[in-house]
Amino acid sequence: MGRTMLLMAIAVVAVTLGDIWMSQTMKSVGQVRVASPGDLFSVAARVLAIPRFWMAVSGMTIFFFIWTSILSYADLTYVLPLTALTYVLNALLAPWLLNEVVTPTRWVGVGLISAGVALVALSEAWQKSPPTP
């Protein structure tokens, strides 16, 4: 469980940074309106020229390869809920890195997500502990 938790922590940080960098990239592009295939290619060319876009893709790629390696040995029902920690980390970082306001209602949601993740993590520990006589 320790190795899985460490790898999941790295994966969650990588994909969260990827999310933040992608948001920054797209906000720098501005609102996208695609009325024709030419518009789509124009937006794609602009996005692909932004270095932060490639940082975002790198973070998401790191997540993908760690995730697939974890799935080779761990239960999906254990590790999938751990990915919800991205919501928590995004909520913690968004005010500073994206100048977003996280409302009290969103914080309650983050708290519920955190409780769910803790329950799943504890269930793994409880499942592995020896039975009491």
C-alpha positions as CSV (number, residue, x, y, z in Angstrom):
1,M,0.0,0.0,0.0
2,G,2.9,2.4,0.7
3,R,4.3,2.2,-2.8
4,T,0.8,2.6,-4.3
5,M,0.1,5.7,-2.2
6,L,3.4,7.3,-3.1
7,L,2.9,6.7,-6.8
8,M,-0.7,7.9,-6.6
9,A,0.5,11.1,-4.8
10,I,3.0,11.7,-7.6
11,A,0.3,11.0,-10.2
12,V,-2.2,13.3,-8.6
13,V,0.3,16.2,-8.3
14,A,1.3,15.7,-12.0
15,V,-2.2,15.7,-13.4
16,T,-3.3,18.6,-11.1
17,L,-0.4,20.7,-12.4
18,G,-1.4,19.6,-15.9
19,D,-5.0,20.8,-15.2
20,I,-3.8,24.1,-13.9
21,W,-1.4,24.6,-16.8
22,M,-4.1,23.7,-19.4
23,S,-6.5,26.2,-17.8
24,Q,-3.8,28.9,-17.9
25,T,-3.1,28.0,-21.6
26,M,-6.7,28.2,-22.6
27,K,-7.4,31.4,-20.7
28,S,-4.5,33.0,-22.5
29,V,-6.0,31.9,-25.8
30,G,-9.4,33.4,-24.9
31,Q,-12.9,32.1,-25.4
32,V,-12.9,29.6,-28.3
33,R,-15.6,29.9,-30.9
34,V,-15.5,27.3,-33.7
35,A,-17.8,28.1,-36.6
36,S,-15.8,26.2,-39.2
37,P,-13.0,23.7,-39.6
38,G,-10.7,26.6,-40.4
39,D,-11.5,28.1,-36.9
40,L,-10.6,24.8,-35.3
41,F,-7.3,24.6,-37.1
42,S,-6.5,28.2,-36.2
43,V,-7.2,27.6,-32.5
44,A,-5.2,24.4,-32.5
45,A,-2.2,26.1,-34.1
46,R,-2.3,28.9,-31.5
47,V,-2.6,26.4,-28.6
48,L,0.1,24.1,-29.9
49,A,2.5,27.1,-30.0
50,I,2.1,27.8,-26.3
51,P,4.9,26.1,-24.2
52,R,2.6,25.9,-21.2
53,F,0.3,23.6,-23.2
54,W,3.1,21.2,-23.6
55,M,3.8,21.4,-19.8
56,A,0.1,20.5,-19.3
57,V,0.3,17.5,-21.7
58,S,3.5,16.4,-19.9
59,G,1.8,16.4,-16.5
60,M,-1.2,14.5,-17.8
61,T,1.1,12.0,-19.6
62,I,3.1,11.4,-16.4
63,F,-0.2,10.7,-14.7
64,F,-1.3,8.3,-17.4
65,F,1.8,6.1,-17.3
66,I,1.9,6.0,-13.5
67,W,-1.8,5.2,-13.5
68,T,-1.5,2.4,-16.0
69,S,1.4,0.9,-14.0
70,I,-0.6,1.0,-10.8
71,L,-3.5,-0.8,-12.5
72,S,-1.2,-3.7,-13.3
73,Y,-1.2,-4.7,-9.6
74,A,-3.8,-2.7,-7.6
75,D,-7.6,-3.0,-7.4
76,L,-9.4,-0.4,-9.5
77,T,-11.9,0.1,-6.8
78,Y,-9.1,1.2,-4.4
79,V,-7.1,3.4,-6.7
80,L,-9.8,5.1,-8.8
81,P,-11.3,7.0,-5.8
82,L,-7.8,8.2,-4.9
83,T,-7.7,10.2,-8.2
84,A,-10.5,12.3,-6.7
85,L,-7.7,14.0,-4.7
86,T,-7.1,16.1,-7.9
87,Y,-10.3,18.0,-7.0
88,V,-8.9,18.8,-3.6
89,L,-5.5,19.9,-4.9
90,N,-7.1,21.9,-7.7
91,A,-9.3,23.7,-5.1
92,L,-6.2,24.5,-3.0
93,L,-4.1,25.7,-5.9
94,A,-6.7,27.5,-8.0
95,P,-7.0,30.7,-5.8
96,W,-3.2,31.3,-6.1
97,L,-2.4,30.0,-9.6
98,L,-5.6,30.9,-11.4
99,N,-7.0,33.7,-9.3
100,E,-10.2,31.7,-8.9
101,V,-12.6,32.1,-6.0
102,V,-13.5,28.8,-4.3
103,T,-16.8,29.4,-2.6
104,P,-17.9,27.9,0.7
105,T,-20.2,25.5,-1.1
106,R,-17.2,24.2,-3.2
107,W,-15.2,23.8,0.0
108,V,-18.0,21.6,1.5
109,G,-17.8,19.5,-1.7
110,V,-14.0,19.2,-1.4
111,G,-14.5,18.1,2.2
112,L,-17.0,15.4,1.2
113,I,-14.6,14.2,-1.5
114,S,-11.8,14.1,1.0
115,A,-13.9,12.1,3.4
116,G,-14.7,9.6,0.6
117,V,-11.1,9.3,-0.3
118,A,-10.1,8.7,3.3
119,L,-12.8,6.1,3.7
120,V,-11.5,4.2,0.6
121,A,-7.9,4.4,1.8
122,L,-8.9,3.2,5.3
123,S,-11.0,0.3,3.7
124,E,-7.8,-1.0,2.1
125,A,-5.9,-0.8,5.4
126,W,-8.8,-2.5,7.2
127,Q,-9.0,-5.2,4.5
128,K,-5.3,-6.0,4.9
129,S,-5.3,-6.0,8.7
130,P,-5.3,-9.4,10.5
131,P,-8.6,-10.4,12.0
132,T,-9.0,-9.9,15.8
133,P,-9.5,-13.0,17.9
